Amino acid sequence: MHMTQAPINSITHSSSALYTLKKDIKQISTITYDIADFALQSVDISELLAARSQELKALLSQFTFNA
């Protein structure tokens, strides 16, 4: 009986390790997606700030300041 128990324990351990690995990969995938989403939002914000900066520059160019 001991001879058949070892392969079963090995399969059970391998199955458990595989399940853990799948969970880890899914978590890494989720984190990677979140990072990519954050990066895209950062790009959007940067583009918006650049546009606002140009608008402000255009508005300020209409005024003359006396020192």
C-alpha positions as CSV (number, residue, x, y, z in Angstrom):
1,M,0.0,0.0,0.0
2,H,2.9,2.4,0.7
3,M,4.0,2.0,-2.9
4,T,0.7,3.4,-4.3
5,Q,0.4,6.1,-1.7
6,A,3.6,7.9,-2.8
7,P,2.5,8.7,-6.4
8,I,-0.9,9.8,-5.1
9,N,0.8,12.2,-2.6
10,S,3.0,13.4,-5.4
11,I,0.0,14.1,-7.7
12,T,-1.9,15.8,-4.9
13,H,1.2,18.0,-4.1
14,S,1.7,18.8,-7.8
15,S,-2.0,19.7,-8.2
16,S,-1.9,22.0,-5.2
17,A,1.3,23.6,-6.5
18,L,-0.3,24.1,-10.0
19,Y,-3.4,25.6,-8.4
20,T,-1.2,28.1,-6.4
21,L,0.8,28.9,-9.5
22,K,-2.4,29.6,-11.5
23,K,-3.6,31.9,-8.7
24,D,-0.3,33.7,-8.7
25,I,-0.4,34.2,-12.4
26,K,-3.9,35.5,-12.3
27,Q,-2.9,38.0,-9.6
28,I,0.2,39.1,-11.6
29,S,-2.0,39.5,-14.6
30,T,-4.5,41.7,-12.7
31,I,-1.6,43.8,-11.3
32,T,-0.1,44.2,-14.7
33,Y,-3.5,45.3,-16.1
34,D,-3.9,47.8,-13.3
35,I,-0.4,49.2,-14.0
36,A,-1.2,49.5,-17.7
37,D,-4.5,51.2,-16.9
38,F,-2.7,53.7,-14.6
39,A,-0.1,54.4,-17.3
40,L,-2.9,55.2,-19.8
41,Q,-4.6,57.5,-17.3
42,S,-1.2,59.2,-16.8
43,V,-0.9,59.8,-20.5
44,D,-4.4,61.2,-20.7
45,I,-3.7,63.6,-17.7
46,S,-0.4,64.6,-19.3
47,E,-2.1,65.4,-22.6
48,L,-4.8,67.4,-20.8
49,L,-2.2,69.4,-18.9
50,A,-0.2,70.1,-22.0
51,A,-3.4,71.4,-23.7
52,R,-4.3,73.5,-20.7
53,S,-0.8,74.9,-20.7
54,Q,-1.0,75.9,-24.3
55,E,-4.4,77.6,-23.6
56,L,-3.0,79.5,-20.7
57,K,0.0,80.5,-22.7
58,A,-2.3,81.8,-25.4
59,L,-4.4,83.8,-22.9
60,L,-1.3,85.3,-21.2
61,S,0.1,86.3,-24.6
62,Q,-2.9,88.7,-24.9
63,F,-1.8,90.7,-22.0
64,T,1.2,93.0,-21.6
65,F,2.7,93.4,-18.2
66,N,4.4,96.6,-17.2
67,A,7.3,96.1,-14.9
